[in-house]
Amino acid sequence: MNSRKKWQGFTLLEVLVAFVVLAALGTVLFRALGTALNSIDTADSWGRAVEVAQNQLARASMEQPLKAGTTNGKDGDVQWQIVIEPYAPPPELGESLGVMNLETLHMMKIYRLVATVTFPGMSGNERAFSLSTTKVTMDSTR
């Protein structure tokens, strides 16, 4: 009989290398998960801010009659400002419409509505953007 026994299993060095590899993979996975969660949070913040801006533009454009001016407000952590101002289209716009005569064009009042929202971003940085639209109303005084 052979007096030497065959040892089976892993050496201490092999086990340590396996732990180091697993630790490195775990670190990479946790960083990727953290980045993904931050991206989701950022997208959610932007989506909420766009929703507030669109709602405020819709609300302001439904006011009758439209009046030039500025309105401010806050919706949760989103601050908004609506600016309504008269809009003078370029002269070539009347020519390009063709169908309308100048009398009809002068009876219209065109307003530009601008919604500016600010909201907290990552690392405490404030983010802001603006959406704008135009609204045409008939001038009842003419």
Phi and psi in radians as a Rosetta constraint file:
Dihedral C 1 N 2 CA 2 C 2 CIRCULARHARMONIC -1.468 0.35
Dihedral N 2 CA 2 C 2 N 3 CIRCULARHARMONIC 2.227 0.35
Dihedral C 2 N 3 CA 3 C 3 CIRCULARHARMONIC -1.412 0.35
Dihedral N 3 CA 3 C 3 N 4 CIRCULARHARMONIC -0.258 0.35
Dihedral C 3 N 4 CA 4 C 4 CIRCULARHARMONIC -1.510 0.35
Dihedral N 4 CA 4 C 4 N 5 CIRCULARHARMONIC 2.287 0.35
Dihedral C 4 N 5 CA 5 C 5 CIRCULARHARMONIC -1.646 0.35
Dihedral N 5 CA 5 C 5 N 6 CIRCULARHARMONIC 2.568 0.35
Dihedral C 5 N 6 CA 6 C 6 CIRCULARHARMONIC -1.546 0.35
Dihedral N 6 CA 6 C 6 N 7 CIRCULARHARMONIC 2.140 0.35
Dihedral C 6 N 7 CA 7 C 7 CIRCULARHARMONIC -1.528 0.35
Dihedral N 7 CA 7 C 7 N 8 CIRCULARHARMONIC 2.383 0.35
Dihedral C 7 N 8 CA 8 C 8 CIRCULARHARMONIC -2.116 0.35
Dihedral N 8 CA 8 C 8 N 9 CIRCULARHARMONIC 2.590 0.35
Dihedral C 8 N 9 CA 9 C 9 CIRCULARHARMONIC 2.226 0.35
Dihedral N 9 CA 9 C 9 N 10 CIRCULARHARMONIC -2.996 0.35
Dihedral C 9 N 10 CA 10 C 10 CIRCULARHARMONIC -1.796 0.35
Dihedral N 10 CA 10 C 10 N 11 CIRCULARHARMONIC 2.600 0.35
Dihedral C 10 N 11 CA 11 C 11 CIRCULARHARMONIC -1.414 0.35
Dihedral N 11 CA 11 C 11 N 12 CIRCULARHARMONIC 2.877 0.35
Dihedral C 11 N 12 CA 12 C 12 CIRCULARHARMONIC -1.059 0.35
Dihedral N 12 CA 12 C 12 N 13 CIRCULARHARMONIC -0.664 0.35
Dihedral C 12 N 13 CA 13 C 13 CIRCULARHARMONIC -1.124 0.35
Dihedral N 13 CA 13 C 13 N 14 CIRCULARHARMONIC -0.732 0.35
Dihedral C 13 N 14 CA 14 C 14 CIRCULARHARMONIC -1.116 0.35
Dihedral N 14 CA 14 C 14 N 15 CIRCULARHARMONIC -0.689 0.35
Dihedral C 14 N 15 CA 15 C 15 CIRCULARHARMONIC -1.152 0.35
Dihedral N 15 CA 15 C 15 N 16 CIRCULARHARMONIC -0.740 0.35
Dihedral C 15 N 16 CA 16 C 16 CIRCULARHARMONIC -1.123 0.35
Dihedral N 16 CA 16 C 16 N 17 CIRCULARHARMONIC -0.725 0.35
Dihedral C 16 N 17 CA 17 C 17 CIRCULARHARMONIC -1.097 0.35
Dihedral N 17 CA 17 C 17 N 18 CIRCULARHARMONIC -0.717 0.35
Dihedral C 17 N 18 CA 18 C 18 CIRCULARHARMONIC -1.087 0.35
Dihedral N 18 CA 18 C 18 N 19 CIRCULARHARMONIC -0.734 0.35
Dihedral C 18 N 19 CA 19 C 19 CIRCULARHARMONIC -1.120 0.35
Dihedral N 19 CA 19 C 19 N 20 CIRCULARHARMONIC -0.698 0.35
Dihedral C 19 N 20 CA 20 C 20 CIRCULARHARMONIC -1.125 0.35
Dihedral N 20 CA 20 C 20 N 21 CIRCULARHARMONIC -0.753 0.35
Dihedral C 20 N 21 CA 21 C 21 CIRCULARHARMONIC -1.110 0.35
Dihedral N 21 CA 21 C 21 N 22 CIRCULARHARMONIC -0.772 0.35
Dihedral C 21 N 22 CA 22 C 22 CIRCULARHARMONIC -1.117 0.35
Dihedral N 22 CA 22 C 22 N 23 CIRCULARHARMONIC -0.691 0.35
Dihedral C 22 N 23 CA 23 C 23 CIRCULARHARMONIC -1.122 0.35
Dihedral N 23 CA 23 C 23 N 24 CIRCULARHARMONIC -0.716 0.35
Dihedral C 23 N 24 CA 24 C 24 CIRCULARHARMONIC -1.127 0.35
Dihedral N 24 CA 24 C 24 N 25 CIRCULARHARMONIC -0.775 0.35
Dihedral C 24 N 25 CA 25 C 25 CIRCULARHARMONIC -1.104 0.35
Dihedral N 25 CA 25 C 25 N 26 CIRCULARHARMONIC -0.722 0.35
Dihedral C 25 N 26 CA 26 C 26 CIRCULARHARMONIC -1.074 0.35
Dihedral N 26 CA 26 C 26 N 27 CIRCULARHARMONIC -0.731 0.35
Dihedral C 26 N 27 CA 27 C 27 CIRCULARHARMONIC -1.086 0.35
Dihedral N 27 CA 27 C 27 N 28 CIRCULARHARMONIC -0.784 0.35
Dihedral C 27 N 28 CA 28 C 28 CIRCULARHARMONIC -1.104 0.35
Dihedral N 28 CA 28 C 28 N 29 CIRCULARHARMONIC -0.755 0.35
Dihedral C 28 N 29 CA 29 C 29 CIRCULARHARMONIC -1.142 0.35
Dihedral N 29 CA 29 C 29 N 30 CIRCULARHARMONIC -0.724 0.35
Dihedral C 29 N 30 CA 30 C 30 CIRCULARHARMONIC -1.166 0.35
Dihedral N 30 CA 30 C 30 N 31 CIRCULARHARMONIC -0.655 0.35
Dihedral C 30 N 31 CA 31 C 31 CIRCULARHARMONIC -1.136 0.35
Dihedral N 31 CA 31 C 31 N 32 CIRCULARHARMONIC -0.737 0.35
Dihedral C 31 N 32 CA 32 C 32 CIRCULARHARMONIC -1.122 0.35
Dihedral N 32 CA 32 C 32 N 33 CIRCULARHARMONIC -0.709 0.35
Dihedral C 32 N 33 CA 33 C 33 CIRCULARHARMONIC -1.135 0.35
Dihedral N 33 CA 33 C 33 N 34 CIRCULARHARMONIC -0.724 0.35
Dihedral C 33 N 34 CA 34 C 34 CIRCULARHARMONIC -1.103 0.35
Dihedral N 34 CA 34 C 34 N 35 CIRCULARHARMONIC -0.723 0.35
Dihedral C 34 N 35 CA 35 C 35 CIRCULARHARMONIC -1.126 0.35
Dihedral N 35 CA 35 C 35 N 36 CIRCULARHARMONIC -0.725 0.35
Dihedral C 35 N 36 CA 36 C 36 CIRCULARHARMONIC -1.106 0.35
Dihedral N 36 CA 36 C 36 N 37 CIRCULARHARMONIC -0.728 0.35
Dihedral C 36 N 37 CA 37 C 37 CIRCULARHARMONIC -1.148 0.35
Dihedral N 37 CA 37 C 37 N 38 CIRCULARHARMONIC -0.686 0.35
Dihedral C 37 N 38 CA 38 C 38 CIRCULARHARMONIC -1.119 0.35
Dihedral N 38 CA 38 C 38 N 39 CIRCULARHARMONIC -0.685 0.35
Dihedral C 38 N 39 CA 39 C 39 CIRCULARHARMONIC -1.135 0.35
Dihedral N 39 CA 39 C 39 N 40 CIRCULARHARMONIC -0.698 0.35
Dihedral C 39 N 40 CA 40 C 40 CIRCULARHARMONIC -1.114 0.35
Dihedral N 40 CA 40 C 40 N 41 CIRCULARHARMONIC -0.747 0.35
Dihedral C 40 N 41 CA 41 C 41 CIRCULARHARMONIC -1.116 0.35
Dihedral N 41 CA 41 C 41 N 42 CIRCULARHARMONIC -0.727 0.35
Dihedral C 41 N 42 CA 42 C 42 CIRCULARHARMONIC -1.130 0.35
Dihedral N 42 CA 42 C 42 N 43 CIRCULARHARMONIC -0.781 0.35
Dihedral C 42 N 43 CA 43 C 43 CIRCULARHARMONIC -1.095 0.35
Dihedral N 43 CA 43 C 43 N 44 CIRCULARHARMONIC -0.676 0.35
Dihedral C 43 N 44 CA 44 C 44 CIRCULARHARMONIC -1.115 0.35
Dihedral N 44 CA 44 C 44 N 45 CIRCULARHARMONIC -0.736 0.35
Dihedral C 44 N 45 CA 45 C 45 CIRCULARHARMONIC -1.108 0.35
Dihedral N 45 CA 45 C 45 N 46 CIRCULARHARMONIC -0.791 0.35
Dihedral C 45 N 46 CA 46 C 46 CIRCULARHARMONIC -1.107 0.35
Dihedral N 46 CA 46 C 46 N 47 CIRCULARHARMONIC -0.750 0.35
Dihedral C 46 N 47 CA 47 C 47 CIRCULARHARMONIC -1.069 0.35
Dihedral N 47 CA 47 C 47 N 48 CIRCULARHARMONIC -0.746 0.35
Dihedral C 47 N 48 CA 48 C 48 CIRCULARHARMONIC -1.109 0.35
Dihedral N 48 CA 48 C 48 N 49 CIRCULARHARMONIC -0.753 0.35
Dihedral C 48 N 49 CA 49 C 49 CIRCULARHARMONIC -1.140 0.35
Dihedral N 49 CA 49 C 49 N 50 CIRCULARHARMONIC -0.719 0.35
Dihedral C 49 N 50 CA 50 C 50 CIRCULARHARMONIC -1.112 0.35
Dihedral N 50 CA 50 C 50 N 51 CIRCULARHARMONIC -0.711 0.35
Dihedral C 50 N 51 CA 51 C 51 CIRCULARHARMONIC -1.075 0.35
Dihedral N 51 CA 51 C 51 N 52 CIRCULARHARMONIC -0.763 0.35
Dihedral C 51 N 52 CA 52 C 52 CIRCULARHARMONIC -1.098 0.35
Dihedral N 52 CA 52 C 52 N 53 CIRCULARHARMONIC -0.789 0.35
Dihedral C 52 N 53 CA 53 C 53 CIRCULARHARMONIC -1.070 0.35
Dihedral N 53 CA 53 C 53 N 54 CIRCULARHARMONIC -0.793 0.35
Dihedral C 53 N 54 CA 54 C 54 CIRCULARHARMONIC -1.127 0.35
Dihedral N 54 CA 54 C 54 N 55 CIRCULARHARMONIC -0.727 0.35
Dihedral C 54 N 55 CA 55 C 55 CIRCULARHARMONIC -1.109 0.35
Dihedral N 55 CA 55 C 55 N 56 CIRCULARHARMONIC -0.737 0.35
Dihedral C 55 N 56 CA 56 C 56 CIRCULARHARMONIC -1.204 0.35
Dihedral N 56 CA 56 C 56 N 57 CIRCULARHARMONIC -0.653 0.35
Dihedral C 56 N 57 CA 57 C 57 CIRCULARHARMONIC -1.100 0.35
Dihedral N 57 CA 57 C 57 N 58 CIRCULARHARMONIC -0.761 0.35
Dihedral C 57 N 58 CA 58 C 58 CIRCULARHARMONIC -1.119 0.35
Dihedral N 58 CA 58 C 58 N 59 CIRCULARHARMONIC -0.755 0.35
Dihedral C 58 N 59 CA 59 C 59 CIRCULARHARMONIC -1.110 0.35
Dihedral N 59 CA 59 C 59 N 60 CIRCULARHARMONIC -0.781 0.35
Dihedral C 59 N 60 CA 60 C 60 CIRCULARHARMONIC -1.168 0.35
Dihedral N 60 CA 60 C 60 N 61 CIRCULARHARMONIC -0.642 0.35
Dihedral C 60 N 61 CA 61 C 61 CIRCULARHARMONIC -1.279 0.35
Dihedral N 61 CA 61 C 61 N 62 CIRCULARHARMONIC -0.282 0.35
Dihedral C 61 N 62 CA 62 C 62 CIRCULARHARMONIC -1.512 0.35
Dihedral N 62 CA 62 C 62 N 63 CIRCULARHARMONIC -0.223 0.35
Dihedral C 62 N 63 CA 63 C 63 CIRCULARHARMONIC -1.104 0.35
Dihedral N 63 CA 63 C 63 N 64 CIRCULARHARMONIC 2.361 0.35
Dihedral C 63 N 64 CA 64 C 64 CIRCULARHARMONIC -2.272 0.35
Dihedral N 64 CA 64 C 64 N 65 CIRCULARHARMONIC 2.265 0.35
Dihedral C 64 N 65 CA 65 C 65 CIRCULARHARMONIC -1.362 0.35
Dihedral N 65 CA 65 C 65 N 66 CIRCULARHARMONIC 2.699 0.35
Dihedral C 65 N 66 CA 66 C 66 CIRCULARHARMONIC -1.214 0.35
Dihedral N 66 CA 66 C 66 N 67 CIRCULARHARMONIC 2.462 0.35
Dihedral C 66 N 67 CA 67 C 67 CIRCULARHARMONIC -2.292 0.35
Dihedral N 67 CA 67 C 67 N 68 CIRCULARHARMONIC 2.444 0.35
Dihedral C 67 N 68 CA 68 C 68 CIRCULARHARMONIC -1.132 0.35
Dihedral N 68 CA 68 C 68 N 69 CIRCULARHARMONIC 2.455 0.35
Dihedral C 68 N 69 CA 69 C 69 CIRCULARHARMONIC 2.804 0.35
Dihedral N 69 CA 69 C 69 N 70 CIRCULARHARMONIC -3.092 0.35
Dihedral C 69 N 70 CA 70 C 70 CIRCULARHARMONIC -2.221 0.35
Dihedral N 70 CA 70 C 70 N 71 CIRCULARHARMONIC 2.414 0.35
Dihedral C 70 N 71 CA 71 C 71 CIRCULARHARMONIC -2.249 0.35
Dihedral N 71 CA 71 C 71 N 72 CIRCULARHARMONIC 2.389 0.35
Dihedral C 71 N 72 CA 72 C 72 CIRCULARHARMONIC -2.108 0.35
Dihedral N 72 CA 72 C 72 N 73 CIRCULARHARMONIC 2.751 0.35
Dihedral C 72 N 73 CA 73 C 73 CIRCULARHARMONIC -2.990 0.35
Dihedral N 73 CA 73 C 73 N 74 CIRCULARHARMONIC 3.126 0.35
Dihedral C 73 N 74 CA 74 C 74 CIRCULARHARMONIC -2.433 0.35
Dihedral N 74 CA 74 C 74 N 75 CIRCULARHARMONIC 2.369 0.35
Dihedral C 74 N 75 CA 75 C 75 CIRCULARHARMONIC -2.235 0.35
Dihedral N 75 CA 75 C 75 N 76 CIRCULARHARMONIC 1.709 0.35
Dihedral C 75 N 76 CA 76 C 76 CIRCULARHARMONIC 1.186 0.35
Dihedral N 76 CA 76 C 76 N 77 CIRCULARHARMONIC -2.182 0.35
Dihedral C 76 N 77 CA 77 C 77 CIRCULARHARMONIC -1.694 0.35
Dihedral N 77 CA 77 C 77 N 78 CIRCULARHARMONIC 0.175 0.35
Dihedral C 77 N 78 CA 78 C 78 CIRCULARHARMONIC -1.814 0.35
Dihedral N 78 CA 78 C 78 N 79 CIRCULARHARMONIC 2.121 0.35
Dihedral C 78 N 79 CA 79 C 79 CIRCULARHARMONIC -1.700 0.35
Dihedral N 79 CA 79 C 79 N 80 CIRCULARHARMONIC 2.453 0.35
Dihedral C 79 N 80 CA 80 C 80 CIRCULARHARMONIC -2.326 0.35
Dihedral N 80 CA 80 C 80 N 81 CIRCULARHARMONIC 2.735 0.35
Dihedral C 80 N 81 CA 81 C 81 CIRCULARHARMONIC -2.500 0.35
Dihedral N 81 CA 81 C 81 N 82 CIRCULARHARMONIC 2.273 0.35
Dihedral C 81 N 82 CA 82 C 82 CIRCULARHARMONIC -1.947 0.35
Dihedral N 82 CA 82 C 82 N 83 CIRCULARHARMONIC 2.212 0.35
Dihedral C 82 N 83 CA 83 C 83 CIRCULARHARMONIC -2.012 0.35
Dihedral N 83 CA 83 C 83 N 84 CIRCULARHARMONIC 2.164 0.35
Dihedral C 83 N 84 CA 84 C 84 CIRCULARHARMONIC -1.971 0.35
Dihedral N 84 CA 84 C 84 N 85 CIRCULARHARMONIC 2.164 0.35
Dihedral C 84 N 85 CA 85 C 85 CIRCULARHARMONIC -2.451 0.35
Dihedral N 85 CA 85 C 85 N 86 CIRCULARHARMONIC 2.606 0.35
Dihedral C 85 N 86 CA 86 C 86 CIRCULARHARMONIC -1.073 0.35
Dihedral N 86 CA 86 C 86 N 87 CIRCULARHARMONIC 2.523 0.35
Dihedral C 86 N 87 CA 87 C 87 CIRCULARHARMONIC -2.086 0.35
Dihedral N 87 CA 87 C 87 N 88 CIRCULARHARMONIC 2.215 0.35
Dihedral C 87 N 88 CA 88 C 88 CIRCULARHARMONIC -1.818 0.35
Dihedral N 88 CA 88 C 88 N 89 CIRCULARHARMONIC 1.919 0.35
Dihedral C 88 N 89 CA 89 C 89 CIRCULARHARMONIC -1.209 0.35
Dihedral N 89 CA 89 C 89 N 90 CIRCULARHARMONIC 2.675 0.35
Dihedral C 89 N 90 CA 90 C 90 CIRCULARHARMONIC -1.111 0.35
Dihedral N 90 CA 90 C 90 N 91 CIRCULARHARMONIC 2.586 0.35
Dihedral C 90 N 91 CA 91 C 91 CIRCULARHARMONIC -0.985 0.35
Dihedral N 91 CA 91 C 91 N 92 CIRCULARHARMONIC -0.588 0.35
Dihedral C 91 N 92 CA 92 C 92 CIRCULARHARMONIC -1.193 0.35
Dihedral N 92 CA 92 C 92 N 93 CIRCULARHARMONIC -0.259 0.35
Dihedral C 92 N 93 CA 93 C 93 CIRCULARHARMONIC -1.144 0.35
Dihedral N 93 CA 93 C 93 N 94 CIRCULARHARMONIC -0.745 0.35
Dihedral C 93 N 94 CA 94 C 94 CIRCULARHARMONIC -1.059 0.35
Dihedral N 94 CA 94 C 94 N 95 CIRCULARHARMONIC -0.657 0.35
Dihedral C 94 N 95 CA 95 C 95 CIRCULARHARMONIC -1.219 0.35
Dihedral N 95 CA 95 C 95 N 96 CIRCULARHARMONIC -0.672 0.35
Dihedral C 95 N 96 CA 96 C 96 CIRCULARHARMONIC -1.276 0.35
Dihedral N 96 CA 96 C 96 N 97 CIRCULARHARMONIC -0.440 0.35
Dihedral C 96 N 97 CA 97 C 97 CIRCULARHARMONIC -1.220 0.35
Dihedral N 97 CA 97 C 97 N 98 CIRCULARHARMONIC -0.590 0.35
Dihedral C 97 N 98 CA 98 C 98 CIRCULARHARMONIC 1.177 0.35
Dihedral N 98 CA 98 C 98 N 99 CIRCULARHARMONIC -0.940 0.35
Dihedral C 98 N 99 CA 99 C 99 CIRCULARHARMONIC -1.200 0.35
Dihedral N 99 CA 99 C 99 N 100 CIRCULARHARMONIC -0.655 0.35
Dihedral C 99 N 100 CA 100 C 100 CIRCULARHARMONIC -1.365 0.35
Dihedral N 100 CA 100 C 100 N 101 CIRCULARHARMONIC 2.425 0.35
Dihedral C 100 N 101 CA 101 C 101 CIRCULARHARMONIC -1.577 0.35
Dihedral N 101 CA 101 C 101 N 102 CIRCULARHARMONIC 2.910 0.35
Dihedral C 101 N 102 CA 102 C 102 CIRCULARHARMONIC -1.108 0.35
Dihedral N 102 CA 102 C 102 N 103 CIRCULARHARMONIC -0.552 0.35
Dihedral C 102 N 103 CA 103 C 103 CIRCULARHARMONIC -1.094 0.35
Dihedral N 103 CA 103 C 103 N 104 CIRCULARHARMONIC -0.755 0.35
Dihedral C 103 N 104 CA 104 C 104 CIRCULARHARMONIC -1.130 0.35
Dihedral N 104 CA 104 C 104 N 105 CIRCULARHARMONIC -0.713 0.35
Dihedral C 104 N 105 CA 105 C 105 CIRCULARHARMONIC -1.095 0.35
Dihedral N 105 CA 105 C 105 N 106 CIRCULARHARMONIC -0.654 0.35
Dihedral C 105 N 106 CA 106 C 106 CIRCULARHARMONIC -1.288 0.35
Dihedral N 106 CA 106 C 106 N 107 CIRCULARHARMONIC -0.356 0.35
Dihedral C 106 N 107 CA 107 C 107 CIRCULARHARMONIC -1.386 0.35
Dihedral N 107 CA 107 C 107 N 108 CIRCULARHARMONIC -0.239 0.35
Dihedral C 107 N 108 CA 108 C 108 CIRCULARHARMONIC -1.573 0.35
Dihedral N 108 CA 108 C 108 N 109 CIRCULARHARMONIC 2.566 0.35
Dihedral C 108 N 109 CA 109 C 109 CIRCULARHARMONIC -2.024 0.35
Dihedral N 109 CA 109 C 109 N 110 CIRCULARHARMONIC 2.240 0.35
Dihedral C 109 N 110 CA 110 C 110 CIRCULARHARMONIC -1.981 0.35
Dihedral N 110 CA 110 C 110 N 111 CIRCULARHARMONIC 2.274 0.35
Dihedral C 110 N 111 CA 111 C 111 CIRCULARHARMONIC -2.061 0.35
Dihedral N 111 CA 111 C 111 N 112 CIRCULARHARMONIC 2.556 0.35
Dihedral C 111 N 112 CA 112 C 112 CIRCULARHARMONIC -1.844 0.35
Dihedral N 112 CA 112 C 112 N 113 CIRCULARHARMONIC 2.220 0.35
Dihedral C 112 N 113 CA 113 C 113 CIRCULARHARMONIC -1.960 0.35
Dihedral N 113 CA 113 C 113 N 114 CIRCULARHARMONIC 2.220 0.35
Dihedral C 113 N 114 CA 114 C 114 CIRCULARHARMONIC -2.169 0.35
Dihedral N 114 CA 114 C 114 N 115 CIRCULARHARMONIC 2.157 0.35
Dihedral C 114 N 115 CA 115 C 115 CIRCULARHARMONIC -1.856 0.35
Dihedral N 115 CA 115 C 115 N 116 CIRCULARHARMONIC 2.121 0.35
Dihedral C 115 N 116 CA 116 C 116 CIRCULARHARMONIC -1.998 0.35
Dihedral N 116 CA 116 C 116 N 117 CIRCULARHARMONIC 2.224 0.35
Dihedral C 116 N 117 CA 117 C 117 CIRCULARHARMONIC -2.110 0.35
Dihedral N 117 CA 117 C 117 N 118 CIRCULARHARMONIC 2.534 0.35
Dihedral C 117 N 118 CA 118 C 118 CIRCULARHARMONIC -2.216 0.35
Dihedral N 118 CA 118 C 118 N 119 CIRCULARHARMONIC 2.506 0.35
Dihedral C 118 N 119 CA 119 C 119 CIRCULARHARMONIC -2.674 0.35
Dihedral N 119 CA 119 C 119 N 120 CIRCULARHARMONIC 2.732 0.35
Dihedral C 119 N 120 CA 120 C 120 CIRCULARHARMONIC -1.235 0.35
Dihedral N 120 CA 120 C 120 N 121 CIRCULARHARMONIC 2.385 0.35
Dihedral C 120 N 121 CA 121 C 121 CIRCULARHARMONIC -1.864 0.35
Dihedral N 121 CA 121 C 121 N 122 CIRCULARHARMONIC -2.857 0.35
Dihedral C 121 N 122 CA 122 C 122 CIRCULARHARMONIC -1.233 0.35
Dihedral N 122 CA 122 C 122 N 123 CIRCULARHARMONIC 2.593 0.35
Dihedral C 122 N 123 CA 123 C 123 CIRCULARHARMONIC 1.036 0.35
Dihedral N 123 CA 123 C 123 N 124 CIRCULARHARMONIC 0.478 0.35
Dihedral C 123 N 124 CA 124 C 124 CIRCULARHARMONIC 1.353 0.35
Dihedral N 124 CA 124 C 124 N 125 CIRCULARHARMONIC 0.013 0.35
Dihedral C 124 N 125 CA 125 C 125 CIRCULARHARMONIC -1.264 0.35
Dihedral N 125 CA 125 C 125 N 126 CIRCULARHARMONIC 2.371 0.35
Dihedral C 125 N 126 CA 126 C 126 CIRCULARHARMONIC -1.501 0.35
Dihedral N 126 CA 126 C 126 N 127 CIRCULARHARMONIC 2.380 0.35
Dihedral C 126 N 127 CA 127 C 127 CIRCULARHARMONIC -1.963 0.35
Dihedral N 127 CA 127 C 127 N 128 CIRCULARHARMONIC 2.630 0.35
Dihedral C 127 N 128 CA 128 C 128 CIRCULARHARMONIC -2.620 0.35
Dihedral N 128 CA 128 C 128 N 129 CIRCULARHARMONIC 2.640 0.35
Dihedral C 128 N 129 CA 129 C 129 CIRCULARHARMONIC -2.742 0.35
Dihedral N 129 CA 129 C 129 N 130 CIRCULARHARMONIC 2.921 0.35
Dihedral C 129 N 130 CA 130 C 130 CIRCULARHARMONIC -2.264 0.35
Dihedral N 130 CA 130 C 130 N 131 CIRCULARHARMONIC 2.513 0.35
Dihedral C 130 N 131 CA 131 C 131 CIRCULARHARMONIC -2.104 0.35
Dihedral N 131 CA 131 C 131 N 132 CIRCULARHARMONIC 2.522 0.35
Dihedral C 131 N 132 CA 132 C 132 CIRCULARHARMONIC -2.425 0.35
Dihedral N 132 CA 132 C 132 N 133 CIRCULARHARMONIC 2.751 0.35
Dihedral C 132 N 133 CA 133 C 133 CIRCULARHARMONIC -2.657 0.35
Dihedral N 133 CA 133 C 133 N 134 CIRCULARHARMONIC 2.974 0.35
Dihedral C 133 N 134 CA 134 C 134 CIRCULARHARMONIC -2.110 0.35
Dihedral N 134 CA 134 C 134 N 135 CIRCULARHARMONIC 2.653 0.35
Dihedral C 134 N 135 CA 135 C 135 CIRCULARHARMONIC -2.333 0.35
Dihedral N 135 CA 135 C 135 N 136 CIRCULARHARMONIC 2.291 0.35
Dihedral C 135 N 136 CA 136 C 136 CIRCULARHARMONIC -1.864 0.35
Dihedral N 136 CA 136 C 136 N 137 CIRCULARHARMONIC 2.261 0.35
Dihedral C 136 N 137 CA 137 C 137 CIRCULARHARMONIC -2.252 0.35
Dihedral N 137 CA 137 C 137 N 138 CIRCULARHARMONIC 2.775 0.35
Dihedral C 137 N 138 CA 138 C 138 CIRCULARHARMONIC -1.562 0.35
Dihedral N 138 CA 138 C 138 N 139 CIRCULARHARMONIC 2.341 0.35
Dihedral C 138 N 139 CA 139 C 139 CIRCULARHARMONIC -1.442 0.35
Dihedral N 139 CA 139 C 139 N 140 CIRCULARHARMONIC 1.912 0.35
Dihedral C 139 N 140 CA 140 C 140 CIRCULARHARMONIC -1.370 0.35
Dihedral N 140 CA 140 C 140 N 141 CIRCULARHARMONIC -0.174 0.35
Dihedral C 140 N 141 CA 141 C 141 CIRCULARHARMONIC -1.463 0.35
Dihedral N 141 CA 141 C 141 N 142 CIRCULARHARMONIC -0.182 0.35
